[in-house]
Amino acid sequence: MSHSVLSFLSDVVEQAMASQTLQSTEDPICTTKDYLVFRVMEFGVKSVPSILFFIFGTMRYLKIRDIGQGRVVYSLHFKFKVSISAAMGIAYLIYMFVCWAQPWTASHSSWINRCNDDYFVLFYGIQGLAWLCSCFLMVFEYNRRLSEEWYANQLYWCLNFIFEVITFLVLVTGAFAQDPTMMILSIFNMCGNLMLIVLMAKTERRTLENRRPEANDQINMLLHSGEAPRRRSASTDGPFINVKFYDKVI
């Protein structure tokens, strides 16, 4: 009985090793220049913004961590930026697990699956983690009544967009054409970064010398000005609702 079990396990191991050998030696794409370019662009070039953000984002965090928090009201503008960044991070982490679990024999499998280089999915994890850290830094800055600093989140969004566009143009007829999921993720990345850049341009710069007004400051200002607060909803006339809508600042 034990001999038959050992024989069965031995056969399974031999078949798995033979499959891996067949995978790495008979797939023609693994020894081509296109595969080398794919790895350099998809996992090298595209990881540069994330690595830089970990450095400069940490510098930004250390610089402002001792600044006291204020009472702020999160604007719709700000929530939209955080939502985009969170969606980007979640998408990369999901794709990392999907790509890792995908067999190399599946149709439209990634080139790294076909060439037994599955460990490259860790770069997707790094990019996903960078996006989530970007969300954290945005909220951290906003709570201290500051806007995003140019060398942290703003540089991260711009470099991400530029490098993603370049990578897409290089790989659109190669690796992306054979892996629709990877192409969709790339398009999603470009659209998300473009929206963040547009929102960045519409965000008023807030520094230590020009911080966002606190909610209490705006309420006092309204009470002493004698002016009717601007409303975004004509159906509510109560002063509490009017102030609540008015003190949403970017």
C-alpha positions in Angstrom: 0.0 0.0 0.0 2.7 2.5 1.0 4.8 1.5 -2.0 1.9 2.3 -4.4 1.3 5.7 -2.7 5.0 6.6 -3.0 4.9 5.4 -6.6 1.9 7.6 -7.3 3.5 10.7 -5.7 6.7 10.1 -7.7 4.7 10.0 -10.9 2.9 13.3 -10.0 6.2 15.0 -9.3 7.8 13.8 -12.5 4.8 14.9 -14.5 4.9 18.4 -12.9 8.7 18.7 -13.6 8.2 17.6 -17.1 5.4 20.1 -17.5 7.5 22.9 -16.2 10.4 21.9 -18.5 8.0 21.8 -21.5 6.6 25.2 -20.5 10.0 26.9 -20.3 11.6 25.3 -23.3 8.9 25.0 -25.9 7.1 28.3 -25.6 8.8 30.4 -28.3 8.0 33.7 -26.7 10.2 33.1 -23.7 13.5 33.5 -25.6 12.4 36.5 -27.8 13.4 40.1 -27.5 9.7 41.0 -27.2 9.6 39.1 -23.9 12.6 41.0 -22.6 11.1 44.3 -23.6 7.8 43.3 -21.9 9.6 42.6 -18.6 11.6 45.8 -18.7 8.5 48.0 -19.4 5.8 46.3 -17.4 7.8 45.5 -14.3 10.8 47.9 -14.5 9.7 51.2 -16.0 6.2 51.1 -14.5 7.5 50.4 -11.0 9.7 53.6 -11.0 6.8 55.9 -9.8 5.9 53.6 -7.0 9.5 53.3 -5.7 9.9 57.1 -5.9 6.6 57.6 -4.1 7.7 55.3 -1.2 10.8 57.6 -0.8 9.2 61.0 -1.3 5.9 60.1 0.3 7.8 59.0 3.5 9.6 62.3 3.4 6.4 64.2 3.2 4.8 62.1 6.0 7.8 62.7 8.3 7.7 66.4 7.5 4.1 67.0 8.5 3.4 64.3 11.1 3.9 66.6 14.1 1.4 69.2 12.7 -1.8 69.3 14.6 -5.0 68.1 13.0 -8.0 70.5 12.4 -11.7 70.1 12.0 -12.3 69.6 8.3 -15.2 68.6 6.1 -14.2 66.3 3.3 -15.3 67.8 0.0 -16.8 65.8 -2.8 -13.7 66.8 -4.9 -11.4 65.2 -2.3 -13.5 62.1 -1.8 -13.4 61.5 -5.6 -9.6 61.6 -5.6 -9.4 59.2 -2.7 -11.9 56.8 -4.3 -9.9 56.8 -7.6 -6.6 56.0 -5.7 -8.2 53.3 -3.6 -9.8 51.7 -6.7 -6.4 51.7 -8.4 -4.8 50.0 -5.4 -7.5 47.3 -5.1 -7.4 46.6 -8.9 -3.6 46.0 -8.8 -3.9 43.7 -5.8 -6.7 41.7 -7.3 -4.8 41.3 -10.6 -1.7 40.2 -8.7 -3.7 37.2 -7.3 -5.5 36.5 -10.5 -2.3 36.4 -12.5 -0.5 34.3 -9.9 -3.4 31.7 -9.9 -3.7 31.6 -13.7 -2.3 28.4 -15.3 0.1 28.8 -18.2 -2.1 26.6 -20.3 -5.1 28.9 -20.0 -6.1 30.9 -23.0 -4.9 34.5 -23.0 -2.6 33.8 -20.1 0.1 36.3 -19.3 3.6 35.9 -20.8 5.1 35.5 -17.3 2.7 32.6 -16.7 3.8 31.0 -20.0 7.5 31.4 -19.2 7.3 30.3 -15.5 8.1 33.8 -14.2 5.1 34.1 -12.0 7.1 35.8 -9.2 7.0 39.0 -11.3 3.4 39.5 -10.0 5.0 40.9 -6.8 5.6 44.1 -8.8 1.8 44.4 -9.1 1.6 44.1 -5.4 4.2 46.9 -5.0 2.2 49.2 -7.3 -1.1 48.3 -5.5 0.5 49.1 -2.1 1.8 52.4 -3.4 -1.7 53.4 -4.4 -3.1 52.6 -1.0 -0.3 54.5 0.7 -1.1 57.4 -1.6 -4.7 57.3 -0.2 -3.4 57.4 3.3 -1.1 60.3 2.6 -3.9 62.3 1.0 -6.1 61.9 4.0 -3.2 62.6 6.4 -2.5 65.9 4.6 -6.1 66.9 4.4 -6.7 66.3 8.1 -3.8 68.8 8.7 -5.5 71.3 6.3 -2.9 70.9 3.6 -3.1 69.9 0.0 -1.0 67.3 -1.8 2.7 68.3 -2.2 4.2 68.4 -5.6 7.1 65.9 -4.9 4.8 63.3 -3.3 1.3 62.5 -4.7 1.4 65.0 -7.5 4.7 63.7 -8.9 3.4 60.1 -8.4 0.3 60.7 -10.5 2.1 62.5 -13.3 4.9 59.9 -13.6 2.4 57.1 -13.5 0.4 58.5 -16.3 3.5 59.2 -18.5 5.1 55.8 -17.9 1.8 54.0 -18.4 1.2 55.7 -21.7 4.7 54.8 -22.9 4.3 51.2 -21.8 0.9 50.9 -23.4 2.2 52.2 -26.8 5.2 49.8 -26.7 3.3 46.6 -25.6 -0.2 47.2 -27.2 0.6 45.0 -30.2 2.5 42.4 -28.2 1.9 41.3 -24.6 -1.2 43.4 -24.1 -2.8 42.0 -27.3 -2.5 38.5 -26.0 -3.7 39.3 -22.4 -6.9 41.4 -22.5 -7.0 41.6 -18.7 -3.6 43.3 -18.6 -4.7 45.7 -21.3 -7.8 46.6 -19.4 -5.8 47.3 -16.3 -3.4 49.5 -18.2 -6.3 51.5 -19.7 -7.9 51.8 -16.2 -4.5 53.0 -14.9 -4.2 55.7 -17.6 -7.8 56.9 -17.1 -7.4 57.0 -13.3 -4.2 59.0 -13.4 -5.6 61.4 -16.0 -8.6 62.2 -13.8 -6.3 62.7 -10.8 -4.1 65.1 -12.7 -7.2 67.1 -13.8 -8.5 67.2 -10.2 -5.0 68.1 -9.0 -5.1 71.2 -11.3 -8.4 72.2 -9.8 -7.2 71.8 -6.2 -6.3 75.0 -4.4 -2.8 74.8 -3.0 -2.8 74.7 0.8 0.5 75.2 2.7 1.5 75.8 6.3 1.1 79.6 5.5 -2.2 79.1 3.7 -4.0 76.2 5.4 -7.6 75.2 4.8 -10.0 77.0 7.1 -11.5 74.8 9.8 -15.2 74.1 10.0 -15.5 76.3 13.1 -13.7 79.2 11.5 -16.1 79.2 8.6 -19.1 79.0 10.8 -17.9 82.0 12.8 -17.1 83.9 9.7 -20.6 83.4 8.4 -22.2 84.4 11.7 -20.3 87.7 11.8 -20.5 88.6 8.2 -24.3 88.9 8.1 -24.3 87.5 4.5 -26.5 84.7 3.5 -24.5 81.5 2.9 -24.4 80.1 -0.5 -26.5 76.9 -0.9 -26.1 74.1 -3.3 -29.6 72.9 -2.5 -32.6 75.1 -2.9 -34.9 72.7 -1.1 -33.3 73.3 2.4 -33.7 76.6 4.2 -32.3 75.7 7.6 -29.1 77.5 8.7 -27.5 74.3 9.8 -27.9 72.6 6.3 -26.8 75.8 4.6 -23.5 76.0 6.6 -22.9 72.3 6.1 -22.9 72.6 2.4 -21.1 75.9 2.3 -18.0 74.9 4.3 -17.1 72.1 2.0 -13.7 73.4 0.8 -11.3 71.9 -1.8 
